[in-house]
Amino acid sequence: MANSIVRMVLGASAWLLSHTRNNIQNWLLSTQWRRMPPDEGDIPGIYPDARMEKDGYMALNAQGAAHV
């Protein structure tokens, strides 16, 4: 009997932890991460690997873009 109560309490706490948001998740939701406004066309994209990121950076740098 006590063993099943302990399992229920641990299961309920694990479920609650998996459904609560942490500070980083709240911040990302508040900033609407990676949602670009329609009039912003010069925001660089996200690249899947470092080589593509570097190529994109070099192309942006060659166009005379400002560093942030």
C-alpha positions in Angstrom: 0.0 0.0 0.0 2.7 2.5 1.0 4.8 1.4 -2.0 1.9 2.3 -4.4 1.5 5.7 -2.8 5.2 6.5 -3.2 4.9 5.5 -6.9 1.9 7.8 -7.4 3.7 10.7 -5.7 6.8 10.2 -7.7 4.9 9.8 -10.9 2.8 12.9 -10.3 5.9 14.9 -9.5 7.6 13.7 -12.6 4.6 14.6 -14.7 4.4 18.1 -13.2 8.1 18.7 -13.8 7.8 17.7 -17.4 4.9 20.1 -18.0 6.3 23.2 -16.2 8.4 25.8 -18.1 11.8 26.9 -17.0 13.2 30.5 -17.3 14.8 29.8 -20.7 11.6 28.5 -22.2 9.7 31.5 -20.9 12.3 33.9 -22.3 12.2 32.2 -25.7 8.4 32.4 -25.8 8.4 36.0 -24.7 10.9 37.0 -27.5 9.1 34.8 -30.1 12.4 33.3 -31.0 13.3 33.3 -34.7 10.1 34.9 -35.8 11.1 37.6 -38.3 8.9 40.6 -39.0 7.7 40.7 -42.6 9.7 43.9 -43.5 13.0 42.4 -42.2 14.6 40.7 -45.2 18.3 41.0 -44.3 18.3 38.8 -41.2 20.6 35.8 -41.9 19.2 32.3 -41.6 20.1 29.4 -39.3 22.6 27.0 -40.9 22.7 23.3 -40.0 26.5 23.0 -39.8 29.6 25.2 -39.1 30.8 25.1 -42.7 27.5 26.6 -44.0 27.5 29.1 -41.2 31.0 30.2 -42.1 30.2 30.4 -45.8 27.1 32.5 -45.1 29.1 34.8 -42.8 31.9 35.3 -45.4 29.3 36.1 -48.1 27.6 38.6 -45.8 31.0 40.1 -44.9 31.9 40.3 -48.6 28.7 42.4 -49.3 29.9 45.0 -46.7 27.5 44.2 -44.0 28.0 45.7 -40.6 29.2 43.5 -37.7 26.9 43.2 -34.7 
